[in-house]
């Protein structure tokens, strides 16, 4: 425990307290006092062992909760827009219908390339002539070209804008402001935000929020060609496109639109407690501690209490009565303010009488072309799958046939072994037992003397004597025909000897 100094001076009901933290004062009588000091104000009441004490936060501590911190906590309220398909601009009904059509349309070019590549590989690995592979390559190339042409002509919306006078100047101002906004080192989308009262453990912040880094760029919407550079902002699950006459919203459900007359753009500055890397183009306005004490200093109860910078960021809120609700942060507050001020004048030029919009509609010829491409893709799929299934079925049939033939051959060899056993018994050769082990004919000779074994060609093995004594000299060809490949001979309990049969290649 460290040493500290505390000294008090009484002046009637007024008492001055001097401590290491600073100078404090209290006023009152015994059992009831009100005091102020560097750690905050307090009220103390009680006598005879029963006391009541209430601490009142210091002015510096009451000011800190206005800051934001990117600390995740339970109970954060999501900041999100309604589904894009529910955000409808009645003046752009036809445009939204075409945009949703091309968005939902399946592109045939990637599908034709994938299926065509599989078909060409199938042709290459099969035993076909070279001209068949060349013909298949030309067919796949023609189908892919037709699919690409159909995707471009029927699956692309062409927007042509003709803006004159002040409307053109306002949109040009918006493009310039967006360019400076996109050039900021860090841009975030605020996903969720909530108030917190546990500011001591949240670096003195009064609000917690969850955010994700995003980027801003000039690019038209997907499957759309435009004669103007269109500002684009990624906002969580939604993507926003700032057109000259309206704001487009893209998400997985579809496409929505908000006219600038219904769009509210609000900008401001916020003090943010940064726990991540500090952007180089942002301004730092102070510091705080990860865990804050009552007096604004570090809370000594935590060993890992580090100092955090307080940054000044810009904040942009885009909302509409139809359901748009998005919030962004930017490392440069001036860029946010300029972008917000550039959006506001567009509300007076939202009429489409000076904007020409044209698109490639689906004609009957294009419908026939698309149907033909689909038919060609189906034919290629069938060309790949049908022979593959046929080969698999043929292979299975061949394997089953080979298994059946092998079983029949084994059964024939076993019958031959039984017949040979019966023949030897008939010839009064009773000390020989015949067995069949797959492609080997096994002879087990019992109670055989060494002299008799040499005489009968058993030790050492002599093919001519063996066939003369136990088999027939012309039986080798029959054995090969039945599938035998060797004769194994075991005399008494000795190790077996093996004699290979001279089978021809046709018999093998």
C-alpha positions in Angstrom: 0.0 0.0 0.0 1.4 3.5 -0.9 1.7 6.4 1.4 -0.6 9.5 1.0 -1.1 12.8 2.8 -4.5 14.1 3.9 -5.0 17.3 5.9 -8.2 19.1 6.9 -8.9 22.6 8.0 -12.2 23.6 9.8 -13.7 27.0 9.5 -17.0 26.6 11.4 -19.4 24.6 9.2 -16.9 24.8 6.3 -14.1 22.3 6.1 -11.2 22.3 3.5 -9.5 18.9 2.7 -6.1 18.7 1.2 -5.1 15.4 -0.4 -2.9 14.1 -3.2 -5.8 14.3 -5.7 -6.3 18.0 -5.0 -8.3 20.4 -2.9 -11.8 19.6 -1.7 -14.4 21.4 0.5 -17.5 20.4 2.5 -20.1 22.3 4.4 -22.7 21.2 7.0 -23.0 20.0 10.6 -22.1 16.7 12.2 -24.2 13.9 10.6 -25.1 16.0 7.5 -22.5 17.3 5.0 -22.3 18.3 1.3 -18.9 18.2 -0.3 -17.1 18.9 -3.6 -13.7 17.7 -4.7 -11.5 16.4 -7.5 -13.3 13.1 -7.4 -16.8 14.6 -7.6 -19.4 15.9 -5.3 -21.2 13.9 -2.6 -23.8 14.0 0.1 -23.2 12.4 3.5 -25.9 11.8 6.1 -26.2 9.7 9.2 -25.3 9.1 12.9 -25.1 6.3 15.4 -23.8 3.7 12.9 -26.4 4.3 10.2 -25.1 6.4 7.3 -26.1 7.3 3.8 -23.6 8.6 1.1 -24.4 9.5 -2.5 -21.7 10.4 -4.9 -22.5 12.9 -7.7 -20.4 12.6 -10.9 -17.9 15.3 -11.7 -18.5 17.7 -14.6 -15.8 16.1 -16.7 -17.3 12.7 -16.3 -20.7 14.0 -17.4 -19.3 15.4 -20.6 -17.6 12.1 -21.7 -20.6 10.0 -22.5 -21.3 12.1 -25.6 -18.4 10.3 -27.4 -18.8 7.1 -29.4 -16.7 3.9 -29.0 -16.6 0.9 -31.4 -17.1 -1.6 -28.5 -19.6 -4.3 -29.2 -22.2 -4.8 -26.5 -25.5 -6.7 -26.1 -28.6 -4.8 -27.1 -27.1 -2.8 -30.0 -29.9 -1.5 -32.3 -29.3 -2.4 -35.9 -29.2 0.6 -38.4 -30.6 -0.8 -41.6 -33.0 0.0 -44.4 -36.1 -1.8 -45.5 -35.9 -4.4 -48.3 -34.9 -2.6 -51.5 -38.0 -4.0 -53.4 -40.3 -2.2 -50.9 -38.6 1.2 -51.5 -40.4 2.2 -54.6 -40.3 5.4 -56.6 -43.6 5.6 -58.5 -42.1 7.9 -61.1 -39.5 5.2 -62.0 -41.8 2.2 -62.1 -40.8 1.2 -65.6 -37.1 1.8 -64.9 -37.3 -0.4 -61.8 -39.1 -3.1 -63.7 -36.3 -3.3 -66.3 -33.6 -3.1 -63.7 -35.1 -6.0 -61.7 -35.6 -7.9 -64.9 -31.9 -7.7 -65.9 -30.8 -8.4 -62.3 -32.8 -11.6 -62.1 -31.9 -12.7 -65.6 -29.5 -15.7 -65.8 -26.5 -15.1 -68.0 -26.1 -17.9 -70.5 -22.5 -17.2 -71.5 -20.8 -18.6 -68.4 -23.1 -21.6 -68.5 -22.3 -22.3 -72.1 -18.6 -22.0 -71.6 -18.6 -24.4 -68.6 -20.8 -27.0 -70.3 -18.8 -26.6 -73.6 -15.5 -27.1 -71.8 -16.8 -30.3 -70.2 -18.0 -31.6 -73.6 -14.6 -30.9 -75.2 -12.8 -32.7 -72.4 -15.2 -35.6 -72.9 -14.4 -35.7 -76.6 -10.7 -35.4 -76.1 -10.4 -38.3 -73.6 -12.7 -40.6 -75.7 -11.4 -42.6 -78.7 -12.7 -40.3 -81.5 -11.2 -38.9 -84.7 -9.5 -35.5 -84.7 -12.2 -34.0 -86.9 -14.8 -34.7 -84.3 -12.9 -32.7 -81.7 -12.5 -29.8 -84.2 -16.2 -29.9 -85.0 -17.1 -29.9 -81.3 -14.8 -26.9 -80.7 -16.4 -24.9 -83.5 -19.9 -25.7 -82.2 -19.1 -24.7 -78.7 -17.5 -21.4 -79.9 -20.6 -20.6 -82.0 -22.9 -21.3 -79.0 -20.8 -19.2 -76.6 -20.7 -16.2 -79.1 -24.5 -16.4 -79.5 -25.0 -16.6 -75.7 -22.7 -13.6 -75.1 -24.5 -11.6 -77.8 -27.9 -12.4 -76.2 -26.6 -11.5 -72.7 -25.4 -8.1 -73.9 -28.4 -7.1 -76.0 -31.1 -8.5 -73.8 -29.4 -8.5 -70.4 -28.0 -5.0 -70.3 -29.9 -1.8 -69.5 -28.5 1.3 -71.3 -29.1 4.6 -69.5 -28.5 7.7 -71.5 -28.7 11.0 -69.6 -28.9 14.4 -71.2 -28.6 17.1 -68.4 -28.6 20.8 -69.2 -28.3 24.0 -67.2 -28.3 24.0 -63.5 -29.1 20.3 -63.2 -25.9 19.4 -65.0 -23.9 21.8 -62.8 -25.4 20.3 -59.6 -24.6 16.7 -60.7 -21.1 17.7 -61.6 -20.7 19.3 -58.2 -22.0 16.0 -56.7 -19.4 14.0 -58.6 -16.6 16.3 -57.4 -17.7 16.1 -53.8 -18.0 12.3 -54.0 -14.5 12.1 -55.5 -13.2 13.8 -52.4 -15.3 11.6 -50.2 -14.0 8.5 -51.9 -10.4 9.7 -51.5 -10.7 9.6 -47.7 -8.4 7.1 -46.1 -11.2 5.4 -44.1 -14.9 5.2 -44.6 -17.2 3.1 -42.4 -20.8 1.9 -42.5 -22.4 2.1 -39.1 -24.2 -1.3 -38.7 -25.6 -0.9 -35.1 -25.6 1.7 -32.3 -26.9 1.9 -28.7 -26.5 4.0 -25.6 -24.5 2.8 -22.6 -24.4 3.9 -19.0 -21.3 1.8 -18.2 -19.0 4.6 -19.4 -16.2 3.6 -16.9 -15.6 0.3 -18.7 -16.1 1.7 -22.2 -13.4 4.4 -22.3 -15.9 7.1 -21.1 -18.2 6.7 -24.2 -21.9 7.2 -23.9 -22.7 5.2 -27.1 -21.4 1.9 -28.4 -21.5 1.0 -32.1 -20.6 -1.7 -34.5 -19.2 -0.6 -37.9 -17.6 -2.1 -41.0 -15.0 -0.6 -43.3 -16.4 0.1 -46.8 -15.2 1.8 -50.0 -16.7 4.3 -52.3 -16.1 4.4 -56.1 -17.4 5.4 -59.5 -19.1 2.4 -61.1 -22.5 1.9 -62.8 -24.9 -0.7 -61.3 -24.5 -4.3 -62.4 -25.7 -5.0 -66.0 -26.1 -1.3 -66.6 -24.2 0.9 -69.1 -24.4 4.6 -68.5 -22.9 7.6 -70.2 -22.1 9.2 -66.9 -19.8 8.2 -64.0 -22.1 7.0 -61.2 -21.1 7.3 -57.6 -21.5 4.0 -55.6 -21.4 3.4 -51.8 -21.5 0.0 -50.3 -23.8 0.1 -47.2 -23.8 -3.3 -45.5 -26.2 -5.5 -47.3 -27.3 -2.7 -49.6 -25.4 -0.8 -52.3 -26.3 2.8 -53.1 -26.0 4.4 -56.6 -26.3 8.2 -56.9 -27.9 8.8 -60.3 -28.7 12.3 -61.5 -32.4 12.0 -60.9 -32.7 9.5 -58.0 -30.9 7.2 -55.6 -30.9 3.4 -56.5 -30.7 0.8 -53.8 -29.5 -2.8 -54.6 -29.8 -5.8 -52.3 -30.6 -9.5 -52.5 -34.3 -8.9 -52.6 -34.3 -6.6 -55.6 -33.9 -2.9 -56.5 -35.5 0.1 -55.1 -35.3 3.9 -55.8 -35.7 7.1 -53.8 -36.2 10.4 -55.5 -34.1 13.2 -54.2 -37.2 15.1 -53.1 -37.7 12.3 -50.5 -34.1 11.9 -49.5 -32.8 13.5 -46.3 -29.0 13.9 -46.2 -27.6 15.0 -42.8 -24.0 15.6 -42.0 -22.2 16.3 -38.8 -19.1 15.8 -36.7 -18.6 13.1 -34.0 -15.9 12.5 -31.4 -14.9 8.9 -31.7 -12.7 6.8 -29.4 -10.6 4.9 -31.8 -9.4 1.4 -30.9 -8.2 0.5 -34.3 -5.5 2.0 -36.6 -5.8 5.8 -36.7 -6.3 7.2 -40.3 -3.5 9.5 -41.4 -5.9 12.1 -42.7 -8.0 12.4 -39.5 -7.6 14.9 -36.7 -7.1 13.8 -33.1 -8.9 16.0 -30.5 -8.0 14.3 -27.2 -7.2 11.1 -25.4 -8.9 8.9 -22.9 -8.3 5.6 -21.1 -9.7 2.2 -21.9 -11.1 2.1 -18.3 -11.9 5.5 -16.9 -11.9 6.5 -13.2 -14.4 9.0 -11.8 -11.9 11.9 -12.1 -11.3 11.1 -15.8 -8.0 9.5 -15.2 -7.0 5.8 -15.6 -8.7 3.3 -13.4 -5.9 1.7 -11.4 -7.8 -1.6 -10.9 -7.0 -2.7 -14.4 -3.4 -3.6 -15.4 -4.0 -3.6 -19.2 -5.5 -0.1 -19.1 -4.1 1.7 -22.2 -4.6 5.2 -23.5 -6.9 5.7 -26.5 -7.0 8.6 -29.0 -10.2 10.6 -29.5 -10.7 11.3 -33.2 -12.9 13.8 -34.9 -14.8 12.1 -37.7 -17.5 13.1 -40.1 -20.9 11.5 -40.0 -23.4 11.2 -42.9 -27.0 10.0 -42.5 -29.2 9.1 -45.5 -32.9 8.4 -44.9 -36.2 8.6 -46.6 -39.9 8.2 -45.7 -40.0 5.1 -47.9 -37.6 3.1 -45.6 -34.1 4.1 -46.4 -31.9 4.4 -43.2 -28.1 4.3 -43.6 -25.4 5.9 -41.6 -21.7 6.4 -42.5 -18.5 7.7 -40.9 -15.6 9.3 -42.7 -12.1 10.2 -41.5 -12.4 13.7 -43.0 -15.4 15.7 -41.6 -15.2 18.3 -44.4 -15.6 15.7 -47.1 -18.9 14.5 -45.5 -20.2 18.0 -45.2 -19.4 18.8 -48.8 -21.1 15.6 -50.1 -24.2 16.3 -48.0 -24.5 19.8 -49.3 -24.0 18.5 -52.9 -27.0 16.1 -52.5 -29.5 18.7 -51.3 -29.7 20.8 -54.6 -30.6 17.7 -56.6 -34.1 17.7 -55.1 -35.1 20.6 -57.3 -34.0 18.7 -60.5 -35.6 15.3 -59.9 -38.1 15.6 -62.8 -37.2 13.3 -65.7 -38.2 15.6 -68.6 -34.5 16.5 -69.2 -33.3 12.9 -68.8 -33.6 10.4 -71.6 -33.5 6.8 -70.5 -33.4 4.0 -73.1 -32.9 0.2 -72.7 -32.7 -2.9 -74.8 -36.1 -4.6 -74.6 -36.6 -8.3 -75.3 -37.7 -8.6 -78.9 -39.1 -11.8 -80.4 -35.9 -12.5 -82.3 -33.9 -12.2 -79.0 -36.4 -14.6 -77.4 -35.9 -17.1 -80.2 -32.1 -16.7 -79.9 -32.2 -17.3 -76.1 -34.4 -20.4 -76.6 -32.0 -21.7 -79.2 -29.0 -21.1 -76.9 -30.8 -22.9 -74.0 -31.6 -25.8 -76.4 -28.0 -26.0 -77.4 -26.8 -26.1 -73.8 -29.3 -28.9 -73.0 -28.1 -30.9 -76.0 -24.4 -30.5 -74.8 -25.4 -31.6 -71.4 -27.1 -34.7 -72.8 -24.1 -35.4 -75.0 -21.9 -35.5 -71.9 -24.3 -37.3 -69.6 -25.9 -39.9 -71.9 -22.6 -41.6 -73.1 -21.2 -41.3 -69.6 -24.2 -43.2 -68.2 -24.1 -45.7 -71.1 -20.4 -46.3 -70.4 -21.1 -46.8 -66.7 -23.9 -49.2 -67.4 -21.7 -51.1 -70.0 -18.8 -51.3 -67.5 -21.2 -52.6 -64.8 -22.5 -55.2 -67.2 -19.1 -56.3 -68.3 -17.9 -56.5 -64.7 -20.9 -58.6 -63.8 -20.3 -60.9 -66.8 -16.7 -61.3 -65.9 -17.6 -62.2 -62.3 -20.1 -64.8 -63.6 -17.6 -66.3 -65.9 -15.0 -66.5 -63.2 -17.4 -68.2 -60.9 -18.3 -70.7 -63.6 -14.6 -71.4 -64.3 -13.9 -71.9 -60.6 -16.9 -74.3 -60.4 -15.5 -76.3 -63.4 -12.1 -76.5 -61.8 -13.6 -77.8 -58.5 -15.6 -80.4 -60.4 -12.4 -81.5 -62.2 -10.7 -81.9 -58.8 -13.6 -84.1 -57.5 -13.5 -86.2 -60.7 -9.7 -86.6 -60.4 -10.0 -87.7 -56.8 -12.6 -90.3 -57.9 -10.3 -91.5 -60.7 -7.3 -91.9 -58.4 -9.5 -93.8 -55.9 -10.5 -96.1 -58.8 -6.9 -96.6 -59.8 -6.2 -97.7 -56.2 -4.0 -94.6 -55.5 -5.3 -93.9 -52.1 -2.5 -91.8 -50.5 -3.1 -88.8 -52.8 -5.7 -86.1 -52.0 -6.6 -83.6 -54.8 -7.7 -80.0 -53.9 -8.4 -76.9 -55.9 -7.2 -73.5 -54.7 -8.2 -70.8 -57.3 -5.9 -71.4 -60.3 -3.7 -74.1 -58.6 -4.2 -77.8 -58.6 -3.0 -79.1 -55.2 -1.8 -82.7 -54.7 -1.4 -83.8 -51.0 0.7 -87.1 -50.9 0.7 -88.9 -47.6 2.8 -91.8 -46.3 5.2 -91.5 -49.3 8.7 -92.9 -48.9 11.7 -91.0 -50.3 12.4 -93.7 -52.8 8.8 -93.7 -54.0 8.7 -89.9 -54.2 11.8 -89.9 -56.5 10.3 -92.7 -58.6 6.9 -90.9 -59.0 8.5 -87.5 -59.8 7.5 -85.8 -56.6 11.0 -85.1 -55.2 12.4 -83.4 -57.1 9.3 -82.4 -59.2 9.4 -84.0 -62.6 6.5 -82.9 -64.9 6.7 -86.0 -67.2 6.8 -88.5 -64.3 4.1 -86.6 -62.3 1.7 -86.6 -65.3 2.4 -90.3 -66.1 1.9 -91.4 -62.5 -1.1 -89.3 -61.3 -2.5 -87.6 -64.4 -2.3 -88.3 -68.1 0.4 -87.0 -70.4 -2.1 -85.2 -72.5 -3.9 -83.6 -69.6 -1.8 -80.3 -69.5 -3.8 -78.6 -72.3 -7.0 -79.5 -70.5 -5.8 -78.1 -67.3 -4.9 -74.8 -69.0 -8.3 -74.7 -70.6 -10.0 -75.0 -67.3 -7.9 -72.1 -65.9 -5.2 -73.9 -64.0 -1.8 -72.2 -64.1 0.2 -74.4 -61.7 0.4 -77.7 -59.9 1.4 -77.6 -56.2 2.6 -80.8 -54.6 3.1 -81.5 -50.9 4.7 -84.8 -49.8 3.9 -85.8 -46.2 4.6 -82.7 -44.0 7.3 -81.2 -46.1 7.2 -77.8 -47.8 5.2 -77.8 -51.0 6.7 -77.6 -54.4 5.2 -75.8 -57.3 5.2 -76.7 -61.0 4.1 -74.1 -63.6 1.9 -75.2 -66.5 3.0 -74.4 -70.1 -0.2 -72.6 -71.2 -0.4 -70.8 -74.5 -1.3 -67.0 -74.8 -4.8 -67.9 -76.0 -5.4 -70.0 -73.0 -4.2 -67.3 -70.7 
